[in-house]
Amino acid sequence: MKIVIAGGSGFIGQKLTDILHEAGHQIVILTRKDKQPAGNVTYVKWLEEGTSPEKEIKIADVFINLAGVSINDGRWNANHQKQIYDSRMKATDELVRIIAALPDKPSVLINASAIGIYPASINTIYTENSPETATDFLGKTVLDWENKAKQAEAHGIRVIFMRFGVVLGIEGGALPLMALPYKLFVGGTVGSGEQWVSWVHVLDVVRAIHFVIDHENLSGPVNVTSPSPIQMKDFGKTIGSVLHRPHWLPVPAFAMKMVLGQKSTLVLEGQHVVPKVLLEEGFEFMFPTLYTALEDLLIKN
């Protein structure tokens, strides 16, 4: 298959490109930089004045949208929030435009999303059927992002919203910062510790994307989280156990708010999310438990 990826150079995009390339697919990565083809991977410029990516793509089977400024980088001031929001809206608008311009449409648009669309809660368990939506910055961003991508359905293709949980990896995401205090022997519970962490290993993320490409019956939201979410206090204890470090120094909520500002909600609040669609379709997680995931990422790598 010929697969077009926006955001292919990011944390998840690089892993996804590697796996799809190994599976024999032809990969086209949309980029703002001039890059030479490498093997079965080619690069097409986009989001720059005068570029017409559709003229170079010509035909494609799958579009995958991972583009957008990372929510993990920088402090959430007004300017950074605008960059996070605008980058997702602009990239998705352009992908829908490209799809509309192609004479032969792809079969599917797989659009990144996030479990931040669900309100923070200690007691509620969310599945793809849950109607609740968060009203904070992240919730609004995710909802608008999904609605943008949904416009591609007008061109007769299926659209999937991959609602990523807390993606764990060593090259990016939240894990390096979460593990650092433990490596320095000062790890402990963050905030109340009761908040849920619906996590997922980055390899299971890219495997899930590959999975939904092949399952043509799937459309709409798909939660991409492990089947065993865990509360923050136990998440920290598990990091300590894997690294053989103590879990003893609490980090109060006010301290996180002082350091991170509004971005502190990423660690002080959480959602208990279940990947109902993936499980019902028979997807098998390579790392279903946090201990095995952290052992792979923190010890074996």
C-alpha positions in Angstrom: 0.0 0.0 0.0 1.0 3.6 -0.5 0.6 5.4 2.9 0.9 9.2 3.4 2.0 10.3 6.8 1.8 13.9 8.2 4.0 14.2 11.3 6.2 11.3 10.2 9.3 12.8 11.8 7.8 13.0 15.3 8.1 10.6 18.3 5.3 8.3 17.1 5.7 9.0 13.4 9.3 7.7 13.3 8.3 4.4 14.9 5.3 4.1 12.7 7.4 4.8 9.5 9.8 2.1 10.5 7.2 -0.6 11.1 5.2 0.2 7.9 8.4 0.3 5.9 9.4 -3.1 7.3 6.0 -4.4 6.3 6.7 -3.5 2.7 4.5 -0.4 2.3 5.4 2.6 0.3 5.6 5.6 2.6 5.2 9.3 1.7 6.1 11.7 4.5 4.7 15.3 4.3 7.3 17.7 5.5 8.4 21.3 5.4 12.0 20.4 4.8 13.9 19.3 1.7 14.7 15.6 2.1 16.0 13.0 -0.3 14.2 9.6 -0.7 15.5 6.8 1.5 14.6 3.3 0.4 10.8 3.0 0.1 10.3 6.3 1.9 9.8 9.6 -0.1 9.3 13.1 1.2 6.8 15.7 -0.2 6.8 19.3 0.9 3.6 20.8 2.3 2.3 23.8 4.3 4.6 26.1 2.4 3.5 28.8 -0.1 3.4 27.4 -3.6 3.4 23.7 -2.6 0.8 21.3 -4.1 1.4 17.9 -2.4 -1.5 16.3 -4.3 0.5 16.7 -7.6 3.3 14.6 -6.2 1.2 12.1 -4.2 -1.1 11.4 -7.2 -2.6 8.3 -5.6 -2.6 6.9 -2.1 -4.4 4.2 -0.1 -4.1 5.6 3.4 -3.6 9.0 5.0 -2.3 9.2 8.6 -2.3 12.6 10.4 0.1 12.9 13.4 1.0 16.5 12.7 0.9 19.1 15.4 3.1 21.0 18.0 3.8 18.6 20.9 1.8 19.2 24.1 4.8 18.0 26.1 7.2 20.7 25.1 7.3 24.1 26.8 5.0 25.8 29.2 1.3 26.2 28.4 1.2 30.0 28.1 -1.3 31.6 25.7 1.2 31.6 22.8 2.1 27.9 23.2 -1.6 26.9 23.5 -2.3 28.8 20.3 0.5 26.9 18.5 -0.8 23.6 19.8 -4.3 24.4 18.6 -3.5 26.1 15.3 -0.9 23.6 14.1 -3.5 20.8 14.4 -6.3 22.7 12.7 -4.1 23.9 9.9 -2.6 20.5 9.2 -5.9 18.7 9.2 -7.5 21.3 7.0 -4.7 20.8 4.5 -5.0 17.0 4.6 -8.7 17.2 3.9 -8.0 19.6 1.0 -5.4 17.3 -0.4 -7.8 14.3 -0.2 -10.5 16.4 -2.0 -8.1 17.3 -4.8 -7.0 13.7 -5.5 -9.0 12.1 -8.3 -8.8 8.7 -6.6 -9.5 8.9 -2.9 -7.7 6.9 -0.2 -9.7 4.3 1.7 -9.1 5.8 5.1 -7.9 8.8 7.1 -6.4 7.9 10.4 -6.3 11.0 12.6 -4.4 11.3 15.8 -6.5 12.4 18.8 -6.2 12.1 22.6 -8.0 10.8 25.6 -8.0 14.4 26.8 -11.4 14.6 25.1 -12.8 12.9 28.2 -13.3 14.9 31.4 -10.9 14.2 34.2 -12.4 11.8 36.7 -11.4 9.4 39.4 -14.6 7.3 39.3 -15.8 7.3 35.7 -14.6 4.6 33.3 -14.6 5.9 29.7 -15.0 3.9 26.5 -15.5 5.0 22.9 -19.2 5.1 23.6 -18.9 7.6 26.4 -20.7 10.9 25.4 -18.9 13.2 27.9 -16.4 15.7 26.5 -14.0 17.9 28.5 -14.4 21.7 28.3 -10.8 22.6 29.2 -8.1 23.6 26.7 -7.1 20.1 25.8 -10.7 18.8 25.5 -11.7 21.7 23.2 -8.6 21.2 21.1 -9.2 17.4 20.7 -12.9 17.9 19.9 -12.2 20.5 17.2 -9.4 18.4 15.8 -11.7 15.4 15.4 -14.5 17.5 13.8 -12.0 18.9 11.3 -10.9 15.3 10.3 -14.5 14.2 10.1 -15.0 16.4 7.1 -13.1 13.9 5.1 -16.1 11.6 5.3 -17.8 13.8 2.8 -15.4 12.3 0.2 -16.6 8.8 0.8 -13.8 7.6 3.0 -13.7 6.2 6.5 -12.2 8.3 9.3 -10.7 7.0 12.5 -9.8 9.1 15.5 -6.9 7.4 17.4 -7.4 8.7 21.0 -3.9 8.2 22.4 -3.4 7.8 26.1 -0.1 8.7 27.8 2.4 7.3 25.3 5.4 5.7 26.9 8.8 5.7 25.1 12.4 6.6 25.6 12.8 8.9 22.7 10.0 11.2 23.6 6.7 11.5 25.5 6.2 11.8 29.2 8.3 8.9 30.5 11.8 10.3 30.5 10.7 13.2 32.8 8.6 10.9 34.9 11.4 8.4 35.4 14.1 11.1 36.1 13.3 11.7 39.8 13.5 8.0 40.5 16.9 7.7 38.8 18.0 10.5 41.1 16.5 8.7 44.2 13.9 11.4 44.8 10.8 9.8 43.2 7.4 9.8 44.8 3.7 10.3 44.4 2.7 13.3 42.3 -0.4 15.2 43.6 -3.0 13.2 45.3 -1.9 10.0 43.6 -5.5 9.0 43.0 -5.6 10.4 39.4 -5.7 7.7 36.7 -2.9 7.2 34.1 -4.2 5.6 31.0 -0.9 4.7 29.5 0.3 2.8 26.4 3.7 1.6 25.1 4.7 3.4 21.9 5.1 0.1 20.0 1.5 -0.8 20.8 0.5 2.6 19.5 2.0 2.0 16.1 0.8 -1.6 16.1 -2.7 -0.3 16.7 -2.5 2.1 13.8 -1.4 -0.7 11.5 -4.2 -2.8 12.9 -7.0 -0.3 12.1 -5.7 0.1 8.5 -6.4 -3.6 7.9 -9.8 -3.7 9.7 -12.0 -2.0 7.2 -15.1 -2.2 9.5 -13.6 0.3 11.9 -14.4 4.0 11.9 -14.9 6.8 14.5 -13.1 6.9 17.8 -10.6 4.2 18.9 -9.1 4.5 22.4 -5.4 3.7 22.2 -4.5 2.8 25.8 -3.4 -0.3 27.5 -6.1 -2.6 29.0 -4.7 -1.9 32.5 -4.7 1.8 33.4 -3.3 2.6 36.8 -3.5 5.3 39.4 -0.6 7.7 39.7 0.6 6.5 43.1 0.9 3.0 41.7 2.5 4.2 38.4 5.3 5.8 40.5 5.7 2.7 42.6 6.1 0.6 39.5 8.8 2.9 38.1 10.6 2.6 41.4 10.2 -1.1 41.4 11.5 -1.5 37.8 14.5 0.8 38.5 15.1 -0.5 42.0 14.7 3.0 43.4 12.7 4.2 46.4 9.3 5.8 46.1 9.2 8.1 49.0 9.3 11.9 48.2 5.8 13.3 47.5 5.4 16.1 44.9 2.5 18.3 46.1 0.0 19.6 43.5 0.8 23.3 44.3 4.5 22.6 43.4 3.5 21.1 40.0 1.3 24.1 39.3 4.0 26.5 40.1 6.5 24.7 37.8 4.1 23.8 34.9 1.2 26.2 35.2 -1.9 25.0 33.4 0.1 22.1 31.8 0.2 20.5 35.3 -3.3 19.1 34.6 -1.5 16.5 32.4 -0.1 14.9 35.6 -2.5 16.1 38.3 -5.6 15.0 36.5 -6.4 11.9 34.5 -9.0 9.6 33.0 -9.7 5.9 33.4 -9.9 4.9 29.7 -10.5 1.4 28.3 -9.6 0.4 24.7 -13.0 -1.3 24.1 -12.9 -1.2 20.3 -9.4 -2.7 20.0 -10.1 -5.4 22.5 -13.4 -6.4 20.8 -11.7 -6.5 17.5 -9.1 -8.9 18.8 -6.1 -6.6 19.0 -3.4 -8.2 21.3 -1.3 -5.8 23.2 2.4 -6.5 23.3 2.7 -4.7 26.6 -0.6 -5.1 28.5 0.9 -4.4 32.0 2.8 -1.4 33.1 5.6 -3.4 34.6 6.4 -5.2 31.4 6.2 -1.9 29.5 8.6 -0.1 31.8 10.9 -3.1 32.0 11.2 -3.0 28.2 11.7 0.8 28.0 13.8 1.5 31.1 15.9 -1.7 31.5 16.2 -3.4 28.1 16.8 -0.3 26.0 
